[in-house]
Amino acid sequence: MTGISIQKSYRSLFLSDVHLGTRGCQAELLLDFLRQNDADRIYLVGDIIDGWRLKRSWYWPQLHNDVVQKLLRKGRKGARIIYIPGNHDEFLRDFFGMHFGGVEVVDQFTHDGANGKSYLVIHGDQFDVVVRHTKWLAFLGDWAYVSALNLNTVLNYCRRKMGLTYWSLSAWAKLKVKDAVNFIGKFEDALVHEAQRQNVDGVICGHIHHAADHEVSGVHYINTGDWVESCTAVAENFDGSFEVIRWGDGRRVASETEKDSSDRQVAA
């Protein structure tokens, strides 16, 4: 079963790391998600379009266009759409303050939650040392990552034929590597420090393809995950609560606290 049949509305939805323009993008699952979920405000938290990959070879199937059109249609129906570019769609950073088809492009945004807390919304690549200072290494890592995703695509094609749900080999492998787990912890700490510097209560980011919702040093840390490995989004309910939605297997996860606390213990 893909997705959830009952349509639901939220105060806000946060999506990141869709990577439209790549073969690893789970556009069909995202389109299914967008059809069944609405929000007053939709944040696109970076790497929605993969400009790195499109520069090397053009790949843009109809499903990827359908995702864009679906988002624009939600904007026309009244949703406020805020686009915060990441490193893979950094070409949009030349257009901060502009609107395209009702989509606002900004560097970062302060979201006022229904729970009375303020949240810094930012992609997060600014706090990834590899991306900032050794871009050639980031490109090399991207090549290796795409190779893993290609294998992932074949694996999940076979799983669909067997009637099984989506499962990410690359995400599973990443969390088994101690260095990767350590990086996740350091990335979280860097974003939490930035939230404290800006005097906000929480931070909502993407970039590392690892969904999370927990508290770190008194700061509410939320990561939206991605639509390549985990097929996750973050939703803000009208009562001010947040939840991670995992769409690959049709499950909503109201709280990731225990799981992510365990991950951070491993990192330590």
Number of C-alpha atoms within 10 A of each C-alpha: 10 15 18 16 13 7 11 11 15 17 20 24 23 25 26 31 30 29 25 28 23 25 17 21 25 23 25 15 21 24 19 16 24 16 17 15 17 19 23 16 19 23 24 28 30 29 27 24 26 21 21 19 21 15 10 8 11 11 13 13 13 8 16 23 13 14 21 14 13 15 19 17 14 20 19 14 10 12 20 17 25 21 27 27 30 27 21 20 20 17 13 20 15 12 15 15 10 12 14 10 10 17 20 18 22 19 19 18 17 15 17 14 20 16 13 9 13 18 24 24 24 26 28 24 21 15 17 17 12 15 15 12 10 10 12 11 12 16 15 10 13 14 13 11 13 16 13 17 22 14 14 20 20 10 15 17 13 11 14 11 9 9 10 13 15 23 18 20 17 20 17 12 11 15 16 11 11 13 12 15 19 17 14 19 18 16 19 22 17 16 26 26 16 16 22 17 9 13 12 19 19 27 25 27 29 27 26 21 23 19 23 25 24 18 15 16 10 11 19 19 23 29 29 32 28 27 27 26 24 25 30 31 23 27 25 21 18 15 11 15 14 23 20 24 23 21 23 22 18 18 14 16 15 14 16 15 13 10 12 18 16 10 16 15 11 13 17 9
